[in-house]
Amino acid sequence: MFHKIKDVQPLPDHKLNVYFSEGQRKLYDIVPLSSKHPLFKDLLTDDDLFNSVQVDVGGFGIIWNDDLDLSCDELWEHGQKVDSPFDGLMSLRDATEMWGLNESTLRRAIIYGRFLLGIDVCKFGKQWVISYESMLREYGEPKAS
């Protein structure tokens, strides 16, 4: 399964804060990678280049330019998990994409009480947020992307 990336932020000391669709954050250190792959050394010496990081189309990786990119699998497997009170929370849209459902299916499940308000799901303004664990409970493992 791919762990799609929603956002990436450059941090001091050549680290990246990577936010994944399933609501997990990981801290990824570029320094060890640059010792294995010389091409990544440019990221240690050029702050403008390092800070230009962005999520690649589709969320399957991150890119700096045509020569420098990292896959979502690399970031997931070698990133250090960052604990947060928001761990495991995701938008309904992300949940529908991961599980291959229609958003109306999830909205009906909320209306019919399959998800408990304030425990499994919560609405902030116009945005519904659902827990990854409740999706696993109701629909099993996410579909492979």
Secondary structure, DSSP 8 states (H G I E B T S, - for coil): ----EEEEEEEGGGEEEEEETTS-EEEEEHHHHHHH-GGGGHHHH-HHHHHT-EE-GGGSEEESSSS-EEEHHHHHHHSEEE--TTTTEEEHHHHHHHHT--HHHHHHHHHTTSS-BTTTEEEETTEEEEEHHHHHHHH-S----
